[in-house]
Amino acid sequence: MSSLTTPSFSIVFTQYLRRVLHHWTPITVVLAFAGTTLGALNLYLYTQVIGRPDLFLLALDSRASLAAWLFIVLPILAGYLFILTSSGLLYGGCVSMLGRRRRHLGQAAQRLLLPVIAGSLALVVLIFFFSDRLGASESVAIVVMATVLGLVVTYALSTRFRLLVALVAGRERSWSKLFFLCYVAMLLVCTVLAATFSISLILQSYIGEDTSDSVRFVATLSFFTQVLSLAPAFLFFTVRGSLYRRLAIGFMVAMLLFLAFFLVARGAASSVSYAAAGKLELRQTFTARFVLPSRIGLDDLDSLVWNTRLARDGRIEVVAYQLFEFGNVLLLCPGSLLKSGLHRLPRYSRQCLKTSPEEVDRKPFRFGYSRTRDPVLWRAHADRLAGRDTAFRTEAVAR
């Protein structure tokens, strides 16, 4: 009966492939428009996060660079999606162990929410409010205890859950039932601990100030991100319908939650564009010497900030790093801003110099001795020069 109601994968794939080929032209137009919009939006977010949105319209002229930008952004977004849904995948694997019938899987998905929520709450509270009091081993032990305690309470209070365990491991009290419960508990603990990846992602992408309000906001966002990441798997096991309908619903919910995460999390979308700029080296992490156009004079720049000097042709040479290069737009910033955090860039990016890559000559950075850091090398070098000079003079007098 199930084979009649649920067609095989090959039949469904052939049907959808025929539909895609039949409507190939409008699909390609929609995909091209969506890709261009996504690339342009991500580029705008990068110019916004560095505090120079005036560069956005100038950079849109380069279509080829925008396509390359999109190819870098998409894998980064896929990595973010995998990290944020890792807990949901482990939760779905744990639910699938408690039966083969759809009705049993839906009941198991409902009963296993309590241990995961209890462990996630303990994890978030320990990370954000007790990290300076407890070590890593103590925190992990408390999270494990909270998750296992949630599972024990669920097993003690839910008759349906005990029946599901009995159907899988046997109705009699035996070591097999205990072993099965320990295995379920281990998977639930892994599900909870997988939230550390999403929490780390949220902390790395946060670009606000470190205040008590921001700590509470990030903690709340981390907890709800962990709980809502279970929604696609939960709906997959509880919603009625065919396998492919439930897969489509789970995928749509995951995409909507992923979009909501980028809208709510402060700096999440900006961190994606910032990472993409680093991969393409639109934003460089090292300083170099640049010879500026002749229209820029010494009076236009602060010599201490830019470390200016005159080149042989009379133009100005500075030590700077490239913060933005897209198409025919180049933004150079002083080397002193290289270590500035992402949330501090809008304050200082107005000091940066906007020019064109064709007007600037890039030179390799020249390393030199530092008199303040290592005077011994300077003295040894001077002694060698003095000794060589004395030897030459002695040889000349002898001749």
Phi and psi in degrees as a GROMACS rama.xvg file:
@    title "Ramachandran Plot"
@    xaxis  label "Phi"
@    yaxis  label "Psi"
@TYPE xy
-66.4846  -30.194  SER-2
-69.8333  -24.6202  SER-3
-80.5217  -37.1285  LEU-4
-80.3152  -31.1047  THR-5
-115.48  105.171  THR-6
-69.0456  162.732  PRO-7
-72.3754  164.859  SER-8
-66.0018  -37.6829  PHE-9
-63.9344  -38.4857  SER-10
-67.0997  -44.852  ILE-11
-65.059  -40.6471  VAL-12
-64.7922  -40.7594  PHE-13
-64.4657  -40.2006  THR-14
-63.7847  -46.9739  GLN-15
-69.7485  -32.5007  TYR-16
-65.7111  -39.4155  LEU-17
-64.9996  -39.7803  ARG-18
-64.5663  -41.0264  ARG-19
-64.9479  -43.9681  VAL-20
-66.958  -31.8598  LEU-21
-70.5859  -35.0763  HIS-22
-110.082  38.4588  HIS-23
-66.9276  -39.5799  TRP-24
-63.8191  -51.8812  THR-25
-65.0486  -29.9066  PRO-26
-66.3097  -43.1361  ILE-27
-65.1766  -37.6148  THR-28
-63.6089  -44.4188  VAL-29
-64.7586  -42.6488  VAL-30
-64.831  -40.4737  LEU-31
-64.4857  -42.4512  ALA-32
-65.4921  -42.0226  PHE-33
-65.7344  -40.49  ALA-34
-65.1918  -42.5934  GLY-35
-63.8682  -41.2975  THR-36
-64.7621  -43.0764  THR-37
-64.6427  -43.1302  LEU-38
-64.719  -42.9337  GLY-39
-66.2987  -40.4233  ALA-40
-64.3288  -41.0187  LEU-41
-68.188  -36.5601  ASN-42
-65.2246  -39.7743  LEU-43
-64.2317  -38.1949  TYR-44
-63.6144  -35.974  LEU-45
-68.6776  -44.2209  TYR-46
-65.0222  -29.3159  THR-47
-73.0729  -40.0236  GLN-48
-72.9497  -26.7463  VAL-49
-88.7141  0.357748  ILE-50
80.0729  19.58  GLY-51
-130.581  64.2711  ARG-52
-67.1544  -11.2995  PRO-53
-68.9316  -14.6245  ASP-54
-85.2727  -9.87528  LEU-55
-64.5973  -52.2023  PHE-56
-65.9552  -32.1632  LEU-57
-69.6849  -32.5743  LEU-58
-81.7663  -14.9178  ALA-59
-71.2202  -11.1864  LEU-60
-68.3544  -23.7904  ASP-61
-90.7821  98.5653  SER-62
-73.1724  -38.4633  ARG-63
-64.7294  -40.6451  ALA-64
-65.8993  -33.3605  SER-65
-67.1276  -37.1517  LEU-66
-66.5719  -42.8169  ALA-67
-64.1365  -37.6479  ALA-68
-60.1973  -41.47  TRP-69
-65.5709  -38.3783  LEU-70
-66.2644  -23.8959  PHE-71
-85.832  -35.8778  ILE-72
-66.9071  -40.5518  VAL-73
-61.7195  -45.9597  LEU-74
-63.3144  -33.769  PRO-75
-66.5736  -41.3299  ILE-76
-63.4778  -38.3915  LEU-77
-64.8761  -37.7246  ALA-78
-64.7105  -40.9979  GLY-79
-61.8219  -42.7534  TYR-80
-63.815  -40.5619  LEU-81
-65.7883  -40.6813  PHE-82
-65.7747  -43.2777  ILE-83
-71.768  -24.072  LEU-84
-103.386  7.62837  THR-85
-64.669  -38.7621  SER-86
-65.306  -39.9507  SER-87
-63.5348  -36.3954  GLY-88
-66.5009  -42.384  LEU-89
-67.5506  -36.6641  LEU-90
-63.7774  -42.6063  TYR-91
-63.1687  -38.0226  GLY-92
-65.2584  -35.5143  GLY-93
-69.2636  -39.5968  CYS-94
-66.3224  -38.8926  VAL-95
-64.3737  -15.2816  SER-96
-78.3083  -15.575  MET-97
-96.613  27.5075  LEU-98
144.26  167.553  GLY-99
-112.234  -20.206  ARG-100
-80.3508  147.843  ARG-101
-65.9266  -36.1313  ARG-102
-65.2469  -40.6164  ARG-103
-67.6875  -37.6626  HIS-104
-67.4361  -37.7775  LEU-105
-63.8692  -41.3673  GLY-106
-66.1457  -38.8911  GLN-107
-65.845  -38.8064  ALA-108
-62.6004  -36.5957  ALA-109
-70.5054  -40.5675  GLN-110
-72.6424  -29.8606  ARG-111
-84.4212  -0.631296  LEU-112
-68.0173  -37.027  LEU-113
-61.5211  -49.0325  LEU-114
-61.6871  -39.2501  PRO-115
-67.7039  -42.294  VAL-116
-66.3909  -40.4317  ILE-117
-63.5812  -44.8938  ALA-118
-66.9427  -38.214  GLY-119
-66.0868  -40.4162  SER-120
-63.84  -42.8164  LEU-121
-63.5962  -39.6062  ALA-122
-64.386  -46.2284  LEU-123
-65.873  -42.6398  VAL-124
-64.0783  -41.561  VAL-125
-68.2524  -38.6918  LEU-126
-70.0246  -42.2616  ILE-127
-95.0786  -19.6275  PHE-128
-124.687  -14.4526  PHE-129
-130.921  20.4909  PHE-130
-68.4704  -27.3636  SER-131
-86.2736  -7.34752  ASP-132
-105.862  -31.6535  ARG-133
-117.574  146.611  LEU-134
-82.8215  -179.288  GLY-135
-67.4284  -41.7626  ALA-136
-66.7459  -41.0827  SER-137
-65.918  -39.234  GLU-138
-65.3678  -44.3683  SER-139
-62.5979  -39.3959  VAL-140
-63.2406  -40.728  ALA-141
-66.7028  -40.0979  ILE-142
-63.777  -41.8363  VAL-143
-63.3796  -42.8855  VAL-144
-64.3068  -40.6689  MET-145
-65.2739  -40.3869  ALA-146
-68.0332  -45.2613  THR-147
-65.3335  -38.4649  VAL-148
-63.9251  -39.0353  LEU-149
-62.4563  -38.3067  GLY-150
-67.6894  -39.5467  LEU-151
-65.1552  -42.181  VAL-152
-64.2121  -41.1749  VAL-153
-62.7097  -42.077  THR-154
-67.4035  -33.4941  TYR-155
-78.6248  -34.9029  ALA-156
-94.5639  -23.3049  LEU-157
-102.849  112.401  SER-158
-68.4142  -36.3804  THR-159
-63.2853  -39.5412  ARG-160
-67.2439  -39.6949  PHE-161
-62.6331  -36.5626  ARG-162
-67.0344  -39.3446  LEU-163
-63.2833  -41.2825  LEU-164
-65.6293  -38.5113  VAL-165
-67.3447  -34.6024  ALA-166
-67.934  -28.4505  LEU-167
-89.4205  -47.1038  VAL-168
-100.148  -7.51038  ALA-169
112.202  147.511  GLY-170
-79.0036  -25.6992  ARG-171
-81.4537  151.63  GLU-172
-72.6279  112.351  ARG-173
-146.911  174.666  SER-174
-68.7766  -25.7639  TRP-175
-65.2437  -38.1547  SER-176
-67.0572  -42.5466  LYS-177
-64.2383  -41.6407  LEU-178
-63.878  -39.1304  PHE-179
-65.7188  -42.4655  PHE-180
-64.405  -37.6972  LEU-181
-64.9393  -37.3721  CYS-182
-68.2116  -40.7762  TYR-183
-62.9621  -42.1681  VAL-184
-62.5922  -38.9108  ALA-185
-64.8856  -41.0766  MET-186
-66.3402  -37.3234  LEU-187
-66.9259  -37.8947  LEU-188
-64.5761  -41.7094  VAL-189
-63.423  -36.5157  CYS-190
-62.2573  -42.8919  THR-191
-69.3701  -45.0079  VAL-192
-68.5812  -22.2583  LEU-193
-65.8693  -16.3085  ALA-194
-67.5903  -17.5199  ALA-195
-61.9976  -29.0683  THR-196
-68.7654  -44.6695  PHE-197
-68.3373  -36.1378  SER-198
-65.5341  -42.0585  ILE-199
-62.1624  -38.0636  SER-200
-64.2714  -41.5195  LEU-201
-65.6722  -41.479  ILE-202
-66.371  -38.7231  LEU-203
-70.7773  -31.7592  GLN-204
-88.921  -8.39004  SER-205
-72.4556  131.622  TYR-206
-120.547  12.8364  ILE-207
-87.5675  -177.721  GLY-208
-78.3802  154.283  GLU-209
-88.1432  92.1571  ASP-210
-125.973  172.642  THR-211
-65.506  -36.4499  SER-212
-66.3024  -38.981  ASP-213
-67.7584  -33.4513  SER-214
-64.8423  -43.7923  VAL-215
-65.3932  -38.5217  ARG-216
-65.178  -45.9109  PHE-217
-66.8744  -36.9565  VAL-218
-64.1844  -44.9126  ALA-219
-63.7828  -42.5098  THR-220
-63.4329  -39.3288  LEU-221
-65.6964  -40.9571  SER-222
-65.9997  -48.1231  PHE-223
-68.4515  -31.0185  PHE-224
-63.9329  -40.3261  THR-225
-66.6137  -42.5537  GLN-226
-70.8188  -44.6094  VAL-227
-71.6081  -19.7651  LEU-228
-67.4206  -15.8305  SER-229
-83.3399  -12.4052  LEU-230
-61.6224  -44.486  ALA-231
-59.2979  -44.6403  PRO-232
-68.2467  -37.0897  ALA-233
-63.4303  -45.1486  PHE-234
-67.8597  -33.1788  LEU-235
-61.5125  -36.8197  PHE-236
-89.8262  -18.0207  PHE-237
-105.826  -27.7342  THR-238
-74.5135  141.834  VAL-239
-84.2539  152.758  ARG-240
134.475  -177.805  GLY-241
-73.2711  171.064  SER-242
-61.974  -42.4422  LEU-243
-73.0342  -31.7827  TYR-244
-66.8089  -42.7166  ARG-245
-68.0128  -35.2008  ARG-246
-64.5222  -41.6963  LEU-247
-65.1488  -40.1784  ALA-248
-65.8198  -44.0218  ILE-249
-62.3634  -39.9039  GLY-250
-67.0114  -42.8889  PHE-251
-64.1108  -40.7481  MET-252
-65.4982  -39.8248  VAL-253
-62.8996  -41.0181  ALA-254
-66.9907  -40.2157  MET-255
-65.7568  -41.9083  LEU-256
-67.2443  -34.3719  LEU-257
-65.3143  -42.0247  PHE-258
-65.8751  -40.7009  LEU-259
-64.1766  -34.6365  ALA-260
-62.0222  -43.0118  PHE-261
-70.4159  -26.7429  PHE-262
-78.9902  -31.9123  LEU-263
-90.8702  -43.8687  VAL-264
-67.8467  129.958  ALA-265
-78.4437  114.106  ARG-266
92.3921  -0.449624  GLY-267
-66.3624  -49.2853  ALA-268
-66.6641  -36.3594  ALA-269
-66.3065  -36.3398  SER-270
-67.0811  -32.0122  SER-271
-64.5094  -48.5664  VAL-272
-65.6437  -35.3175  SER-273
-66.4616  -41.1486  TYR-274
-67.8378  -39.0015  ALA-275
-63.7938  -38.8164  ALA-276
-64.1466  -35.0968  ALA-277
-70.4263  -36.7025  GLY-278
-65.8583  -38.268  LYS-279
-86.3854  -2.0832  LEU-280
58.0815  28.3352  GLU-281
-66.1063  -30.1945  LEU-282
-116.464  117.042  ARG-283
-98.5126  152.026  GLN-284
-109.059  24.056  THR-285
-145.005  157.317  PHE-286
-94.4158  158.642  THR-287
-151.315  172.24  ALA-288
-97.5489  131.216  ARG-289
-125.064  133.485  PHE-290
-98.1138  117.135  VAL-291
-82.562  165.784  LEU-292
-62.1966  159.329  PRO-293
-69.3622  -18.5366  SER-294
-72.1169  -13.2315  ARG-295
-98.3307  123.293  ILE-296
-105.864  177.375  GLY-297
-65.6215  -30.2642  LEU-298
-71.5104  -16.0198  ASP-299
-82.7082  -15.8515  ASP-300
-125.444  150.95  LEU-301
-82.8842  119.366  ASP-302
-65.949  -31.6592  SER-303
-74.1314  -35.7627  LEU-304
-75.7693  -42.2494  VAL-305
-95.9445  -8.39436  TRP-306
54.2405  56.9344  ASN-307
-79.9487  154.614  THR-308
-157.173  160.989  ARG-309
-88.0141  131.99  LEU-310
-81.6669  177.649  ALA-311
-66.5013  -33.2487  ARG-312
-87.3191  8.55946  ASP-313
89.4191  -3.9894  GLY-314
-81.4013  169.877  ARG-315
-92.0063  132.495  ILE-316
-111.505  130.056  GLU-317
-126.185  160.448  VAL-318
-104.926  112.924  VAL-319
-147.773  178.223  ALA-320
-133.73  155.823  TYR-321
-88.2868  115.252  GLN-322
-93.5417  -26.9995  LEU-323
-156.072  128.772  PHE-324
-144.766  112.844  GLU-325
-146.76  116.652  PHE-326
67.0143  -120.719  GLY-327
-105.422  24.4045  ASN-328
-118.845  129.934  VAL-329
-131.98  128.806  LEU-330
-118.36  116.417  LEU-331
-105.943  135.267  LEU-332
-122.584  152.088  CYS-333
-59.8492  149.159  PRO-334
-63.772  -21.589  GLY-335
-68.282  -17.9848  SER-336
-91.5338  4.51071  LEU-337
-64.6274  -36.4325  LEU-338
-93.4154  9.53116  LYS-339
-69.8497  142.502  SER-340
-69.8786  165.365  GLY-341
-65.0552  -33.22  LEU-342
-77.9142  -10.6883  HIS-343
-98.4279  -11.9771  ARG-344
-61.2706  -42.0854  LEU-345
-59.625  -22.0406  PRO-346
-73.9599  -31.0745  ARG-347
-114.592  -8.83225  TYR-348
-68.4181  -17.7193  SER-349
-68.5133  -18.0859  ARG-350
-79.5029  -10.192  GLN-351
-76.1923  162.81  CYS-352
-108.073  122.592  LEU-353
-94.2346  127.152  LYS-354
-151.666  -164.089  THR-355
-118.1  143.67  SER-356
-61.0776  -26.2139  PRO-357
-73.9181  -21.5027  GLU-358
-92.6424  -5.9823  GLU-359
-116.242  136.45  VAL-360
-102.29  124.262  ASP-361
-96.0303  129.64  ARG-362
-118.513  150.838  LYS-363
-67.8546  150.574  PRO-364
-71.3335  137.006  PHE-365
-103.661  120.327  ARG-366
-86.3892  147.479  PHE-367
-146.215  172.745  GLY-368
-76.2434  152.827  TYR-369
-115.264  117.003  SER-370
-69.071  -29.8153  ARG-371
-81.1948  -32.3835  THR-372
-87.7746  -38.9181  ARG-373
-139.815  77.09  ASP-374
-70.1386  -17.708  PRO-375
-64.3168  -39.0022  VAL-376
-64.5301  -38.3622  LEU-377
-65.9973  -41.6592  TRP-378
-66.1462  -42.3765  ARG-379
-63.799  -41.0701  ALA-380
-64.4751  -40.484  HIS-381
-66.6203  -38.8724  ALA-382
-64.2483  -38.6251  ASP-383
-65.3201  -42.2826  ARG-384
-64.5425  -41.3407  LEU-385
-65.398  -41.9775  ALA-386
-65.9694  -38.1358  GLY-387
-66.9313  -39.7801  ARG-388
-65.0455  -41.476  ASP-389
-64.7741  -39.3003  THR-390
-64.7037  -40.3389  ALA-391
-64.2338  -40.2095  PHE-392
-66.9715  -40.9004  ARG-393
-62.9959  -41.7326  THR-394
-65.7505  -36.5402  GLU-395
-68.372  -39.2381  ALA-396
-66.6706  -37.3717  VAL-397
-64.7246  -35.6232  ALA-398
